[in-house]
Amino acid sequence: MLQQFGFTQYESQVYTSLITINQPLDATAIVKRSGVPRSKVYEVITKLIEKGIVLESFIEKKRQYTALPMEALVEKLTSNFEANIEELKKIEVEEMEVDDRVWTMRDNQSIKSIMKELMVGARKSIHLSLWADEMTSFLPLLEELHQKGKHIHLHAIGEIKTSIPETSVLIPTQGHDTLERSRILIVDEKEMIFAGIEEHGWQAIRTHSKPLVTFFTEFFYHDVVLTKITQRHHDLIMNDDEVRDMLLKLKY
């Protein structure tokens, strides 16, 4: 239960054995309930006492233990997390010189977090291409940046509602259900992220490389133009198998 918060498996087992019973336990009872070896249980209990999530008492000349109540534990973990975040923010990071290296990264949430960070730091412009369900989570920030005078140009696959005027929307129709998801973010025409799904997980590249930034900027406008073509000549495209298949291959 507590391992995802940095506690060991044995610490988690001991705390669980105490919080799930409405009475104090001695070390022998904790061993039986938790499954922690007797040779380790005192060491684990001592660490939990030091961390403030197990309380110790002498009852009838015997050491007994009880768990910090769950509500108090949640508040403690929350406070510790927030304090650690504040300490992390104090770390001074030297500004790196701009280079043309290509950085790769994985993990969906990490990619989205970096995308948000780049958007917040944009000085002039943002070009963003996303599927609508993902675009929606960024819209409040993007609309705020638009109100502050940043040039925002969006390309969404799927219907979205936004006050940002430069928004092109491709409504998926026949054939579009086979399109692979991808993300393009270009900030200030100087830095970009491109992400796609490979081997059942998101992977991305991030770079300041001018040739790549230029390429993906052109690719962004390529998507915008193809979307407008699809909208204006929908019947022609969808009724001509050859044209439709070629357009879908061009699109993705």
C-alpha positions as CSV (number, residue, x, y, z in Angstrom):
1,M,0.0,0.0,0.0
2,L,2.8,2.5,0.9
3,Q,5.5,1.4,-1.5
4,Q,4.4,3.9,-4.1
5,F,5.2,6.6,-1.5
6,G,8.8,5.5,-1.0
7,F,8.3,3.0,1.8
8,T,9.7,-0.5,1.7
9,Q,7.5,-3.6,1.3
10,Y,8.1,-4.6,4.9
11,E,7.2,-1.2,6.1
12,S,4.0,-1.3,4.1
13,Q,3.1,-4.7,5.5
14,V,3.6,-3.6,9.1
15,Y,1.6,-0.5,8.7
16,T,-1.2,-2.4,7.0
17,S,-1.3,-5.0,9.8
18,L,-1.7,-2.2,12.3
19,I,-4.2,0.0,10.5
20,T,-6.6,-2.8,9.7
21,I,-7.2,-3.8,13.3
22,N,-8.7,-1.7,16.0
23,Q,-6.3,-2.4,18.8
24,P,-2.6,-2.2,19.7
25,L,-0.3,-5.1,18.8
26,D,3.0,-6.3,20.1
27,A,5.8,-7.4,17.9
28,T,4.8,-11.1,18.0
29,A,1.3,-10.2,16.8
30,I,2.7,-7.9,14.1
31,V,4.8,-10.8,12.8
32,K,1.8,-13.0,12.5
33,R,-0.4,-10.4,10.8
34,S,2.1,-8.8,8.5
35,G,4.2,-11.8,7.4
36,V,7.4,-9.8,8.1
37,P,10.2,-12.1,9.4
38,R,10.8,-11.9,13.2
39,S,14.4,-11.1,12.5
40,K,13.4,-7.9,10.7
41,V,10.2,-6.7,12.5
42,Y,11.9,-4.6,15.2
43,E,14.1,-2.9,12.6
44,V,11.0,-2.1,10.5
45,I,9.0,-0.9,13.5
46,T,11.8,1.4,14.6
47,K,12.0,3.0,11.1
48,L,8.2,3.5,11.0
49,I,8.3,5.1,14.5
50,E,11.1,7.5,13.3
51,K,9.0,8.3,10.2
52,G,6.1,9.1,12.5
53,I,3.5,6.7,11.2
54,V,3.6,4.1,14.0
55,L,3.1,5.0,17.7
56,E,4.7,3.1,20.5
57,S,3.6,2.6,24.1
58,F,4.4,0.5,27.2
59,I,1.3,-1.4,28.3
60,E,1.7,-3.8,31.3
61,K,5.5,-3.7,30.8
62,K,5.2,-4.7,27.2
63,R,5.9,-2.7,24.1
64,Q,2.8,-2.3,21.9
65,Y,2.2,-0.4,18.7
66,T,-0.6,1.2,16.8
67,A,-0.8,3.0,13.4
68,L,-1.1,6.7,12.7
69,P,-4.8,7.1,11.6
70,M,-5.3,7.0,7.9
71,E,-6.6,10.6,7.6
72,A,-3.5,11.8,9.5
73,L,-1.2,9.7,7.3
74,V,-2.8,11.1,4.1
75,E,-2.3,14.7,5.4
76,K,1.3,13.9,6.4
77,L,2.2,12.4,3.0
78,T,0.5,15.3,1.3
79,S,2.4,17.9,3.4
80,N,5.7,16.1,2.8
81,F,5.1,15.9,-0.9
82,E,4.3,19.6,-1.2
83,A,7.4,20.5,0.9
84,N,9.6,18.3,-1.3
85,I,8.1,20.1,-4.4
86,E,8.9,23.5,-2.9
87,E,12.5,22.3,-2.2
88,L,12.8,21.0,-5.8
89,K,11.7,24.4,-7.1
90,K,14.5,26.1,-5.3
91,I,17.2,24.2,-7.2
92,E,18.9,26.6,-9.6
93,V,19.3,25.1,-13.1
94,E,21.9,26.7,-15.3
95,E,20.5,27.6,-18.6
96,M,21.9,25.4,-21.3
97,E,23.3,26.6,-24.6
98,V,21.0,25.9,-27.5
99,D,22.1,22.9,-29.4
100,D,20.8,20.7,-32.2
101,R,20.9,17.4,-30.3
102,V,17.7,15.2,-30.5
103,W,16.5,14.0,-27.2
104,T,14.2,11.0,-26.9
105,M,11.8,10.3,-24.1
106,R,9.1,7.9,-23.1
107,D,6.1,7.8,-20.8
108,N,2.8,9.5,-21.7
109,Q,2.5,11.7,-18.7
110,S,6.2,12.9,-18.9
111,I,5.7,13.8,-22.5
112,K,2.5,15.8,-21.7
113,S,4.2,17.5,-18.8
114,I,7.1,18.7,-20.9
115,M,4.7,19.9,-23.6
116,K,2.8,22.0,-21.0
117,E,6.1,23.4,-19.7
118,L,7.1,24.4,-23.2
119,M,3.8,26.1,-23.8
120,V,4.0,28.0,-20.6
121,G,7.4,29.2,-21.6
122,A,6.5,30.3,-25.1
123,R,7.5,33.9,-25.9
124,K,5.8,34.4,-29.3
125,S,4.1,31.4,-30.8
126,I,2.7,27.9,-30.4
127,H,1.8,25.5,-33.2
128,L,0.1,22.4,-31.8
129,S,-1.4,19.4,-33.5
130,L,-3.3,16.9,-31.4
131,W,-6.4,14.7,-31.3
132,A,-9.4,16.5,-29.9
133,D,-9.7,14.5,-26.6
134,E,-6.0,15.4,-25.8
135,M,-6.3,19.0,-27.1
136,T,-9.2,19.7,-24.6
137,S,-6.9,19.3,-21.6
138,F,-4.6,22.0,-22.9
139,L,-7.3,24.5,-24.1
140,P,-7.6,26.6,-20.9
141,L,-3.8,27.3,-20.9
142,L,-3.8,27.9,-24.7
143,E,-6.7,30.3,-24.6
144,E,-5.0,32.1,-21.7
145,L,-1.8,32.5,-23.7
146,H,-3.8,33.7,-26.7
147,Q,-5.4,36.4,-24.5
148,K,-1.9,37.4,-23.5
149,G,-1.0,38.0,-27.1
150,K,0.8,34.8,-28.0
151,H,0.2,33.5,-31.6
152,I,-1.6,30.2,-31.2
153,H,-2.3,28.0,-34.2
154,L,-4.1,24.7,-33.5
155,H,-4.8,21.6,-35.6
156,A,-7.3,19.2,-34.0
157,I,-8.4,15.8,-35.1
158,G,-12.0,15.6,-33.8
159,E,-14.4,18.4,-32.8
160,I,-13.3,21.0,-30.3
161,K,-14.7,24.3,-29.1
162,T,-12.3,27.2,-28.6
163,S,-12.1,30.9,-28.9
164,I,-8.7,30.7,-30.6
165,P,-9.4,31.8,-34.2
166,E,-6.5,30.0,-36.0
167,T,-7.9,26.5,-35.4
168,S,-8.4,23.9,-38.1
169,V,-10.4,20.8,-37.3
170,L,-10.4,17.5,-39.1
171,I,-13.6,15.5,-38.3
172,P,-12.8,11.8,-38.6
173,T,-14.9,10.1,-41.2
174,Q,-14.6,6.9,-43.2
175,G,-11.0,5.8,-43.2
176,H,-9.8,8.1,-40.5
177,D,-10.4,5.5,-37.8
178,T,-7.2,3.8,-39.0
179,L,-5.1,6.9,-38.5
180,E,-2.3,6.6,-36.0
181,R,-2.2,9.1,-33.2
182,S,0.6,11.6,-33.0
183,R,1.5,15.0,-31.4
184,I,3.3,17.9,-32.8
185,L,4.3,21.0,-30.7
186,I,6.5,23.8,-32.1
187,V,7.3,26.7,-29.8
188,D,8.6,30.0,-31.0
189,E,9.6,28.3,-34.2
190,K,12.8,27.3,-32.3
191,E,11.9,24.1,-30.4
192,M,9.7,21.1,-31.2
193,I,8.3,17.9,-29.8
194,F,7.0,15.1,-32.0
195,A,5.4,12.1,-30.3
196,G,3.8,8.9,-31.6
197,I,2.8,5.5,-30.3
198,E,5.3,2.6,-30.7
199,E,5.2,-0.8,-29.1
200,H,2.0,0.1,-27.3
201,G,3.5,3.2,-25.6
202,W,4.1,6.8,-26.3
203,Q,7.6,7.9,-27.4
204,A,8.8,11.3,-28.4
205,I,11.7,13.4,-29.7
206,R,12.5,16.9,-28.5
207,T,15.0,19.2,-30.2
208,H,16.1,22.7,-31.2
209,S,17.6,21.4,-34.4
210,K,16.7,24.0,-37.0
211,P,16.3,21.6,-39.9
212,L,13.9,19.4,-37.8
213,V,12.0,22.4,-36.5
214,T,11.5,23.6,-40.0
215,F,10.5,20.2,-41.3
216,F,7.9,19.7,-38.6
217,T,6.6,23.3,-39.0
218,E,6.1,22.5,-42.7
219,F,4.5,19.2,-41.7
220,F,2.1,21.0,-39.4
221,Y,0.9,23.3,-42.2
222,H,0.8,20.3,-44.5
223,D,-1.8,18.8,-42.1
224,V,-3.7,22.1,-42.0
225,V,-3.9,22.3,-45.8
226,L,-5.0,18.7,-46.2
227,T,-7.7,19.3,-43.6
228,K,-9.0,22.3,-45.5
229,I,-8.9,20.3,-48.8
230,T,-10.9,17.5,-47.1
231,Q,-13.5,19.9,-45.8
232,R,-14.0,21.8,-49.0
233,H,-14.0,18.8,-51.3
234,H,-15.4,16.1,-48.9
235,D,-17.8,14.5,-51.4
236,L,-15.3,14.3,-54.2
237,I,-12.7,12.8,-51.9
238,M,-14.9,10.3,-50.1
239,N,-16.5,9.1,-53.2
240,D,-13.3,8.5,-55.1
241,D,-11.5,5.5,-53.5
242,E,-8.2,6.3,-55.2
243,V,-8.1,9.9,-54.1
244,R,-9.3,9.1,-50.6
245,D,-6.6,6.4,-50.1
246,M,-3.9,8.7,-51.4
247,L,-5.0,11.6,-49.1
248,L,-5.0,9.3,-46.1
249,K,-1.5,8.2,-47.0
250,L,-0.4,11.8,-47.3
251,K,-2.0,12.7,-44.1
252,Y,-0.4,10.2,-41.9
